Amino acid sequence: MHPVEGRSITPAGKLRMVHAGWAGAALLLSLAVHWAAVWKLPDVRFAALPDVSAMPRYEPVRLGSVTPEPPPAPDAVERFRPEDPAAVSEFWSEWSAGDAGSFSAPPDENVAAAPDVEAEAPPTDRPPPAFSRQEVRAVQERLLRDDVAALPRAFAPDIPRADIAPDIALPADIPDTFEPESGGSSFGFSSSSDIPLVSFASTGDPAGDLKTGAGDPALDALAGELDEAPGEVTDVEPIEDLLEVDLERYQPAGDDWVYFRLQIQRAGEGSLPVLPRDLLFVQDCSESISPWKLADFRRGLRRWLEHVDAGDRIEILEFRDAITPCFNRWVKATPGNLDRAREFIGDMRSRGNTDVYASLQAALDIPRDPARPMLVILATDGRPTTGVTGSIDIIDRISRENDGSVSIFAVGGGDRVNTFFLDLLSYRNRGEARVAADEDQIPGAMEEWARQLGRPVLTDLRYQFAGIDSAEVYPRTLTHLYLDRPLQIVGRVPAGGSRIAFQVIGRSGDRQHDMIFDLDLAEAASGNRTLVDFWAWQKIYDMIGLYIQSPSDELLGDIQDMADRYGMVVPYGFSRTVPR
């Protein structure tokens, strides 16, 4: 080591000094090269950005209007127009010459072909005549000769028509007993209560076939003048002896109305044949159905399958934003098909969005046998998230498309359930809804439906009343009649009335049946306030159904007034607002 200013320099230190010297020289060389590249070679730009100010600028393209190109017009199809005399002449000329083209029918020996016509073709610019629906116009002039017309024609002279003339004139005088009372109707009856209900079931005796309930001598006299028995013109058969009616009445203190409830049920075991059914289960499997709730629905479906009869047919649809069928057709309820249905139910999982409208449309598109009642069991929370999502829109569209052909029974449970949708959809489609308070009650609710709806005996029911305002009777559309589920009709009549006469007509397979009952309110069982509330709810349902079909502020106010009058809370928050 050599001492330098009191220090000694080691070999390692000398090596570091050499490295530092070389590093400094490399730095100086690098700076020199960069300076030369930037300042001495200006055309070579390593770090400078391009000069965008010198680039050309173009005007932006603005889209004005888009006019689609019209599709090409289809080729006009030559059509034979019998109202054109010239075309008639040309047609018959070609046909009589033996060139009938595609017309393959043999010539009619009673029709003579003639090429001439008596009238000129009408001008093409003449506007078409405006016909009224209520007018009857007579043809006064001949446009073609009789030997030109394709079919023989008979011309009748113009007959003056009388306004409000009766469609049918009876060949017998009206008995004196039908004379109107003072202040009565101008049509021969003093009030609607004078109009008898007539059953058209034949008993072999024309006079006995007119069942008025009171034995009106005037009707007995008219029945003897009939030329044919009613059984010859209708296939309706009476079944009053197979059914029984329970009548209940209640009149609140100080009220001018008497409220009543009719319950129609079987009179005995096996009195009416049970009809085989078509059962369509429509299960919501979207994400809005939690796995726990879907598990309850699955248990309910399995329990329902235990109540299916061998003569029934089944199908299962699971839906979300897509629809998956189990069989893709109706299948008989054989043990093998029931096992396959249970496997399908066990594979159901919650995922995707909820398209309730599409699922109901698919249900209505399934072929239906008129002789078999078709029941749709809809298991859902009633909260669509895709497709048609408005509750009112879905109810109105499905009700119009269905037109009472298929019964829809809805099942729901838990807190997040659209009860408005389930109740009104079922009410307007010959069904009813059951909404369980807790999710674990869903299987029991579905099994109860399975028991009550297991044995239908009459379908497509309709009714009429005599002597009371039918607008005060509900529901307007009845469910089917089941052996294990009474058919209920509620209404009200002015205080002082004593009798109720009504007729119900239904179908059992391919046969029509009717029942006529004449009941005395004085002999009815006494009810309580719950009967009034039940009638009021039925009327509220009907009014909301009318609002769904034709919304109006006036009807919305009537709904709230109705609820206020009977001390009810309008269901579903339907208080001058529209639920969705």
SULWO-V356314 format. One record per residue. N is the residue number from 1. RES is the residue in three letters. PHI is phi in radians with two decimals (999 if undefined). PSI is psi in whole degrees, 0 to 359 (NA if undefined). BURIAL is b if it has 24 or more other ideal C-beta (glycine too) atoms within 12 Angstrom, else e. Layout:
N:RES:PHI:PSI:BURIAL, N:RES:PHI:PSI:BURIAL
This chain:
1:MET:999:141:e, 2:HIS:-1.91:129:e, 3:PRO:-1.26:132:e, 4:VAL:-2.28:115:e, 5:GLU:0.81:46:e, 6:GLY:1.50:358:e, 7:ARG:-2.02:157:e, 8:SER:-1.96:135:e, 9:ILE:-1.74:124:e, 10:THR:-1.51:164:e, 11:PRO:-1.04:322:e, 12:ALA:-1.12:323:e, 13:GLY:-1.16:319:e, 14:LYS:-1.05:323:e, 15:LEU:-1.16:321:e, 16:ARG:-1.13:323:e, 17:MET:-1.15:322:e, 18:VAL:-1.12:317:e, 19:HIS:-1.12:321:e, 20:ALA:-1.12:322:e, 21:GLY:-1.15:315:e, 22:TRP:-1.11:322:e, 23:ALA:-1.10:319:e, 24:GLY:-1.14:321:e, 25:ALA:-1.14:321:e, 26:ALA:-1.14:324:e, 27:LEU:-1.14:316:e, 28:LEU:-1.11:320:e, 29:LEU:-1.15:320:e, 30:SER:-1.11:319:e, 31:LEU:-1.13:323:e, 32:ALA:-1.17:318:e, 33:VAL:-1.13:317:e, 34:HIS:-1.14:321:e, 35:TRP:-1.09:319:e, 36:ALA:-1.18:323:e, 37:ALA:-1.22:325:e, 38:VAL:-1.48:316:e, 39:TRP:-1.68:328:e, 40:LYS:-1.62:342:e, 41:LEU:-2.14:76:e, 42:PRO:-1.20:337:e, 43:ASP:-1.33:344:e, 44:VAL:-1.75:106:e, 45:ARG:-1.87:115:e, 46:PHE:-1.65:324:e, 47:ALA:-2.11:348:e, 48:ALA:-1.35:143:e, 49:LEU:-1.41:152:e, 50:PRO:-1.13:151:e, 51:ASP:-1.45:98:e, 52:VAL:-1.35:344:e, 53:SER:-1.16:337:e, 54:ALA:-1.53:353:e, 55:MET:-1.31:148:e, 56:PRO:-1.24:146:e, 57:ARG:-1.91:135:e, 58:TYR:-1.95:150:e, 59:GLU:-1.21:137:e, 60:PRO:-1.14:148:e, 61:VAL:-1.52:125:e, 62:ARG:-1.97:131:e, 63:LEU:-1.54:120:e, 64:GLY:-1.47:265:e, 65:SER:-2.15:152:e, 66:VAL:-1.97:120:e, 67:THR:-2.02:110:e, 68:PRO:-1.14:145:e, 69:GLU:-1.30:126:e, 70:PRO:-1.11:145:e, 71:PRO:-1.16:154:e, 72:PRO:-1.11:139:e, 73:ALA:-1.16:133:e, 74:PRO:-1.17:152:e, 75:ASP:-1.11:131:e, 76:ALA:-1.15:136:e, 77:VAL:-1.72:126:e, 78:GLU:-1.19:124:e, 79:ARG:-2.13:144:e, 80:PHE:-1.39:125:e, 81:ARG:-1.98:102:e, 82:PRO:-1.20:342:e, 83:GLU:-1.38:354:e, 84:ASP:-1.69:110:e, 85:PRO:-1.01:323:b, 86:ALA:-1.12:320:b, 87:ALA:-1.17:322:e, 88:VAL:-1.05:315:b, 89:SER:-1.09:313:b, 90:GLU:-1.10:319:b, 91:PHE:-1.08:310:b, 92:TRP:-1.22:331:b, 93:SER:-1.14:313:e, 94:GLU:-1.13:320:e, 95:TRP:-1.18:318:b, 96:SER:-1.20:336:e, 97:ALA:-1.40:358:e, 98:GLY:1.69:2:e, 99:ASP:-1.93:87:e, 100:ALA:-1.63:2:e, 101:GLY:1.09:231:e, 102:SER:-1.45:359:e, 103:PHE:-1.33:108:e, 104:SER:-1.80:359:e, 105:ALA:-1.27:143:e, 106:PRO:-1.19:152:e, 107:PRO:-1.17:148:e, 108:ASP:-1.55:123:e, 109:GLU:-1.19:340:e, 110:ASN:-1.50:356:e, 111:VAL:-1.93:124:e, 112:ALA:-1.78:130:e, 113:ALA:-1.45:137:b, 114:ALA:-2.51:129:e, 115:PRO:-1.42:349:e, 116:ASP:-1.64:150:e, 117:VAL:-2.22:157:b, 118:GLU:-1.52:335:e, 119:ALA:-2.00:150:e, 120:GLU:-1.30:156:e, 121:ALA:-1.12:138:e, 122:PRO:-1.13:148:e, 123:PRO:-1.06:144:e, 124:THR:-1.29:339:e, 125:ASP:-1.56:4:e, 126:ARG:-1.30:129:e, 127:PRO:-1.17:149:e, 128:PRO:-1.16:148:e, 129:PRO:-1.17:146:e, 130:ALA:-1.69:108:e, 131:PHE:-1.65:141:e, 132:SER:-1.66:148:e, 133:ARG:-1.12:331:e, 134:GLN:-1.68:0:e, 135:GLU:-1.69:149:e, 136:VAL:-2.11:115:e, 137:ARG:-1.84:137:e, 138:ALA:-1.79:141:e, 139:VAL:-1.42:115:e, 140:GLN:-1.68:338:e, 141:GLU:-2.10:153:e, 142:ARG:-1.62:129:e, 143:LEU:-1.66:333:b, 144:LEU:-2.26:152:b, 145:ARG:-1.26:156:e, 146:ASP:-1.07:329:e, 147:ASP:-1.41:358:e, 148:VAL:-1.74:328:b, 149:ALA:-1.08:142:b, 150:ALA:-1.20:329:e, 151:LEU:-2.22:149:e, 152:PRO:-1.06:140:e, 153:ARG:-2.19:146:e, 154:ALA:-2.06:128:e, 155:PHE:-1.84:128:e, 156:ALA:-1.88:146:e, 157:PRO:-1.16:159:e, 158:ASP:-1.15:125:e, 159:ILE:-1.89:121:e, 160:PRO:-1.08:136:e, 161:ARG:-1.81:143:e, 162:ALA:-1.70:138:e, 163:ASP:-1.23:142:e, 164:ILE:0.95:42:e, 165:ALA:-1.42:145:e, 166:PRO:-1.17:144:e, 167:ASP:-1.24:326:e, 168:ILE:-2.26:130:e, 169:ALA:-1.89:119:e, 170:LEU:-1.24:142:e, 171:PRO:-1.39:8:e, 172:ALA:-2.21:153:e, 173:ASP:-1.26:146:e, 174:ILE:-1.28:130:e, 175:PRO:-1.07:158:e, 176:ASP:-1.11:334:e, 177:THR:-1.16:347:e, 178:PHE:-1.74:8:b, 179:GLU:-1.15:139:e, 180:PRO:-1.22:145:e, 181:GLU:-1.41:171:e, 182:SER:-1.10:131:e, 183:GLY:1.38:6:e, 184:GLY:-1.51:192:e, 185:SER:-1.32:150:e, 186:SER:-1.41:0:e, 187:PHE:-1.72:12:e, 188:GLY:1.80:352:e, 189:PHE:-2.04:139:e, 190:SER:-1.27:330:e, 191:SER:-2.85:171:e, 192:SER:-1.13:339:e, 193:SER:-1.25:343:b, 194:ASP:-1.39:349:b, 195:ILE:-1.43:117:b, 196:PRO:-1.38:153:b, 197:LEU:-1.57:135:b, 198:VAL:-2.08:129:b, 199:SER:-1.69:136:b, 200:PHE:-1.76:25:b, 201:ALA:-1.48:131:b, 202:SER:-1.46:133:b, 203:THR:-2.02:7:e, 204:GLY:1.65:341:e, 205:ASP:-2.02:113:e, 206:PRO:-1.00:323:b, 207:ALA:-1.22:325:e, 208:GLY:-1.33:343:e, 209:ASP:-1.31:341:b, 210:LEU:-1.53:100:b, 211:LYS:-1.72:102:b, 212:THR:-1.71:346:b, 213:GLY:1.50:334:b, 214:ALA:-2.03:355:e, 215:GLY:1.14:51:e, 216:ASP:-1.11:122:e, 217:PRO:-1.12:331:e, 218:ALA:-1.14:318:b, 219:LEU:-1.20:325:b, 220:ASP:-1.10:323:e, 221:ALA:-1.19:319:e, 222:LEU:-1.18:325:b, 223:ALA:-1.11:328:b, 224:GLY:-1.23:342:e, 225:GLU:-1.59:358:e, 226:LEU:-1.19:141:b, 227:ASP:-1.49:341:e, 228:GLU:-2.51:152:e, 229:ALA:-1.30:142:e, 230:PRO:-1.00:332:b, 231:GLY:-1.13:343:e, 232:GLU:-1.40:344:e, 233:VAL:-2.02:359:e, 234:THR:-2.63:155:e, 235:ASP:-1.92:18:e, 236:VAL:-1.31:131:b, 237:GLU:-2.07:141:b, 238:PRO:-1.35:145:b, 239:ILE:-2.41:27:b, 240:GLU:-1.04:325:b, 241:ASP:-1.29:349:e, 242:LEU:-1.66:349:b, 243:LEU:-2.22:161:b, 244:GLU:-2.35:152:e, 245:VAL:-2.12:128:b, 246:ASP:-1.76:127:b, 247:LEU:-1.97:132:b, 248:GLU:-2.26:140:b, 249:ARG:-2.36:156:b, 250:TYR:-2.77:134:b, 251:GLN:-2.17:112:b, 252:PRO:-1.10:154:e, 253:ALA:-1.10:130:e, 254:GLY:1.33:6:e, 255:ASP:-1.64:143:e, 256:ASP:-1.55:5:e, 257:TRP:-2.09:148:b, 258:VAL:-1.94:123:b, 259:TYR:-1.69:141:b, 260:PHE:-2.42:158:b, 261:ARG:-2.39:130:b, 262:LEU:-1.85:133:b, 263:GLN:-2.15:113:b, 264:ILE:-1.73:128:b, 265:GLN:-2.59:172:b, 266:ARG:-1.13:149:b, 267:ALA:-1.54:339:e, 268:GLY:-2.90:168:e, 269:GLU:-1.19:131:e, 270:GLY:1.26:20:e, 271:SER:-1.29:331:e, 272:LEU:-2.22:143:b, 273:PRO:-1.20:140:e, 274:VAL:-1.44:133:b, 275:LEU:-1.56:138:b, 276:PRO:-1.18:146:b, 277:ARG:-1.97:162:b, 278:ASP:-1.98:115:b, 279:LEU:-1.87:122:b, 280:LEU:-2.04:113:b, 281:PHE:-1.64:124:b, 282:VAL:-2.04:106:b, 283:GLN:-1.86:128:b, 284:ASP:-1.35:119:b, 285:CYS:-2.13:34:b, 286:SER:-1.51:176:b, 287:GLU:-1.16:337:e, 288:SER:-1.18:342:b, 289:ILE:-1.62:112:b, 290:SER:-1.13:157:e, 291:PRO:-1.00:326:e, 292:TRP:-1.23:318:e, 293:LYS:-1.18:320:b, 294:LEU:-1.11:325:b, 295:ALA:-1.10:322:b, 296:ASP:-1.15:319:b, 297:PHE:-1.07:319:b, 298:ARG:-1.08:318:b, 299:ARG:-1.10:320:b, 300:GLY:-1.13:320:b, 301:LEU:-1.13:319:b, 302:ARG:-1.11:321:b, 303:ARG:-1.13:322:b, 304:TRP:-1.10:320:b, 305:LEU:-1.09:337:b, 306:GLU:-1.25:342:e, 307:HIS:-1.78:8:b, 308:VAL:-1.42:136:b, 309:ASP:-1.52:162:b, 310:ALA:-1.13:332:e, 311:GLY:-1.44:353:e, 312:ASP:-1.39:161:b, 313:ARG:-2.07:148:b, 314:ILE:-2.32:159:b, 315:GLU:-2.77:149:b, 316:ILE:-2.24:133:b, 317:LEU:-2.11:127:b, 318:GLU:-1.80:137:b, 319:PHE:-2.34:153:b, 320:ARG:-2.57:245:b, 321:ASP:-1.56:1:b, 322:ALA:-2.46:162:e, 323:ILE:-2.03:131:b, 324:THR:-2.16:115:b, 325:PRO:-1.49:158:b, 326:CYS:-1.43:311:b, 327:PHE:-1.95:338:b, 328:ASN:1.19:20:e, 329:ARG:-3.03:169:e, 330:TRP:-1.26:136:b, 331:VAL:-2.28:151:b, 332:LYS:-1.23:151:b, 333:ALA:-1.43:63:b, 334:THR:-1.45:162:e, 335:PRO:-1.00:321:e, 336:GLY:-1.15:317:e, 337:ASN:-1.19:325:b, 338:LEU:-1.16:322:b, 339:ASP:-1.13:319:e, 340:ARG:-1.13:323:b, 341:ALA:-1.12:321:b, 342:ARG:-1.16:322:b, 343:GLU:-1.13:319:e, 344:PHE:-1.08:318:b, 345:ILE:-1.12:320:b, 346:GLY:-1.15:336:e, 347:ASP:-1.52:0:e, 348:MET:-1.19:136:b, 349:ARG:-2.38:153:e, 350:SER:-1.54:120:b, 351:ARG:-2.97:158:e, 352:GLY:1.45:180:e, 353:ASN:-1.51:177:b, 354:THR:-2.00:115:b, 355:ASP:-2.05:86:b, 356:VAL:-1.22:319:b, 357:TYR:-1.08:316:b, 358:ALA:-1.11:323:b, 359:SER:-1.17:320:b, 360:LEU:-1.22:324:b, 361:GLN:-1.08:317:b, 362:ALA:-1.07:324:b, 363:ALA:-1.14:319:b, 364:LEU:-1.27:338:b, 365:ASP:-1.40:348:e, 366:ILE:-1.21:133:b, 367:PRO:-0.96:140:e, 368:ARG:-2.11:137:b, 369:ASP:-1.65:116:e, 370:PRO:-1.03:335:e, 371:ALA:-1.39:351:e, 372:ARG:-2.10:123:b, 373:PRO:-1.13:132:b, 374:MET:-1.84:125:b, 375:LEU:-2.02:129:b, 376:VAL:-1.83:121:b, 377:ILE:-1.83:106:b, 378:LEU:-1.70:115:b, 379:ALA:-1.90:109:b, 380:THR:-2.85:169:b, 381:ASP:-1.61:356:b, 382:GLY:1.22:30:b, 383:ARG:-2.14:84:b, 384:PRO:-1.23:145:b, 385:THR:-2.15:356:b, 386:THR:-2.58:164:e, 387:GLY:1.27:223:b, 388:VAL:-1.41:115:b, 389:THR:-1.86:346:e, 390:GLY:-1.34:128:b, 391:SER:-1.04:315:b, 392:ILE:-1.09:317:b, 393:ASP:-1.08:315:b, 394:ILE:-1.13:314:b, 395:ILE:-1.06:315:b, 396:ASP:-1.15:314:b, 397:ARG:-1.14:313:b, 398:ILE:-1.15:320:b, 399:SER:-1.12:321:b, 400:ARG:-1.18:317:e, 401:GLU:-1.21:325:e, 402:ASN:-1.34:315:b, 403:ASP:0.94:40:e, 404:GLY:1.33:7:b, 405:SER:-1.31:325:b, 406:VAL:-2.09:136:b, 407:SER:-1.51:131:b, 408:ILE:-2.00:117:b, 409:PHE:-1.96:126:b, 410:ALA:-1.88:146:b, 411:VAL:-2.33:132:b, 412:GLY:-2.56:176:b, 413:GLY:-3.01:158:b, 414:GLY:1.63:191:b, 415:ASP:-1.44:312:e, 416:ARG:-1.51:74:e, 417:VAL:-2.25:133:b, 418:ASN:-1.48:85:b, 419:THR:-1.13:328:b, 420:PHE:-0.99:312:b, 421:PHE:-1.14:312:b, 422:LEU:-1.13:316:b, 423:ASP:-1.15:310:b, 424:LEU:-1.29:326:b, 425:LEU:-1.10:315:b, 426:SER:-1.20:319:b, 427:TYR:-1.06:323:b, 428:ARG:-1.55:3:b, 429:ASN:-2.34:47:b, 430:ARG:0.94:37:b, 431:GLY:-2.46:200:b, 432:GLU:-2.75:159:b, 433:ALA:-2.03:147:b, 434:ARG:-2.20:121:b, 435:VAL:-2.08:109:b, 436:ALA:-1.32:144:b, 437:ALA:-1.16:322:e, 438:ASP:-2.10:152:e, 439:GLU:-1.10:325:b, 440:ASP:-1.25:354:e, 441:GLN:-1.59:356:e, 442:ILE:-1.07:313:b, 443:PRO:-1.02:320:b, 444:GLY:-1.15:321:e, 445:ALA:-1.12:319:b, 446:MET:-1.20:323:b, 447:GLU:-1.18:325:b, 448:GLU:-1.15:319:b, 449:TRP:-1.04:315:b, 450:ALA:-1.02:322:b, 451:ARG:-1.26:316:e, 452:GLN:-1.26:328:b, 453:LEU:-1.73:17:b, 454:GLY:-1.36:335:b, 455:ARG:-2.32:81:b, 456:PRO:-1.32:143:b, 457:VAL:-2.18:331:b, 458:LEU:-2.37:135:b, 459:THR:-2.15:169:b, 460:ASP:0.90:50:b, 461:LEU:-1.32:145:b, 462:ARG:-2.52:155:b, 463:TYR:-2.49:165:b, 464:GLN:-2.60:148:b, 465:PHE:-2.01:154:b, 466:ALA:-2.12:137:b, 467:GLY:1.58:354:b, 468:ILE:-2.36:164:b, 469:ASP:-1.35:113:e, 470:SER:-1.15:343:e, 471:ALA:-1.18:345:e, 472:GLU:-1.74:15:b, 473:VAL:-2.03:134:b, 474:TYR:-2.43:156:b, 475:PRO:-1.37:157:b, 476:ARG:-1.24:324:b, 477:THR:-1.93:120:b, 478:LEU:-1.52:152:b, 479:THR:-1.32:175:b, 480:HIS:-1.18:163:b, 481:LEU:-1.68:122:b, 482:TYR:-1.99:148:b, 483:LEU:-1.12:329:b, 484:ASP:-1.84:16:e, 485:ARG:-2.55:108:b, 486:PRO:-1.08:145:e, 487:LEU:-1.57:122:b, 488:GLN:-1.91:135:b, 489:ILE:-2.30:130:b, 490:VAL:-2.11:152:b, 491:GLY:-2.90:184:b, 492:ARG:-2.55:149:b, 493:VAL:-2.29:155:b, 494:PRO:-1.06:144:e, 495:ALA:-1.05:140:e, 496:GLY:1.90:336:e, 497:GLY:-1.24:147:b, 498:SER:-2.10:339:e, 499:ARG:-2.22:150:b, 500:ILE:-2.26:121:b, 501:ALA:-2.06:129:b, 502:PHE:-2.59:159:b, 503:GLN:-2.27:136:b, 504:VAL:-2.14:130:b, 505:ILE:-2.06:136:b, 506:GLY:-2.58:176:b, 507:ARG:-2.08:137:b, 508:SER:-2.12:97:b, 509:GLY:1.19:242:b, 510:ASP:-1.83:17:e, 511:ARG:-2.09:144:b, 512:GLN:-1.70:139:b, 513:HIS:-2.31:154:b, 514:ASP:-2.46:161:b, 515:MET:-2.42:134:b, 516:ILE:-2.18:128:b, 517:PHE:-2.24:137:b, 518:ASP:-2.06:107:b, 519:LEU:-1.99:149:b, 520:ASP:-1.83:118:e, 521:LEU:-1.10:331:b, 522:ALA:-1.15:337:e, 523:GLU:-1.71:4:e, 524:ALA:-1.30:154:b, 525:ALA:-1.22:151:e, 526:SER:-1.42:134:e, 527:GLY:-1.86:197:b, 528:ASN:-2.44:193:e, 529:ARG:-1.10:334:e, 530:THR:-1.07:333:e, 531:LEU:-1.16:319:b, 532:VAL:-1.13:316:b, 533:ASP:-1.10:321:e, 534:PHE:-1.11:318:b, 535:TRP:-1.11:317:b, 536:ALA:-1.10:319:b, 537:TRP:-1.13:319:b, 538:GLN:-1.08:321:b, 539:LYS:-1.20:322:b, 540:ILE:-1.07:315:b, 541:TYR:-1.00:316:b, 542:ASP:-1.13:319:b, 543:MET:-1.17:320:b, 544:ILE:-1.15:323:b, 545:GLY:-1.07:319:b, 546:LEU:-1.14:324:b, 547:TYR:-1.16:321:b, 548:ILE:-1.06:321:b, 549:GLN:-1.29:319:e, 550:SER:-2.46:86:e, 551:PRO:-1.10:141:e, 552:SER:-2.77:148:e, 553:ASP:-1.15:326:e, 554:GLU:-1.11:314:e, 555:LEU:-1.17:325:b, 556:LEU:-1.10:321:b, 557:GLY:-1.17:323:e, 558:ASP:-1.12:324:e, 559:ILE:-1.10:314:b, 560:GLN:-1.19:322:b, 561:ASP:-1.11:321:e, 562:MET:-1.09:316:b, 563:ALA:-1.14:319:b, 564:ASP:-1.14:322:e, 565:ARG:-1.14:325:e, 566:TYR:-1.79:11:b, 567:GLY:1.13:40:e, 568:MET:-1.97:153:b, 569:VAL:-1.57:120:e, 570:VAL:-1.03:131:b, 571:PRO:-1.13:153:b, 572:TYR:1.10:19:b, 573:GLY:1.19:27:e, 574:PHE:-1.44:68:b, 575:SER:-2.08:90:e, 576:ARG:0.96:23:e, 577:THR:-2.39:160:e, 578:VAL:-1.76:120:e, 579:PRO:-1.26:150:b, 580:ARG:-2.07:NA:e
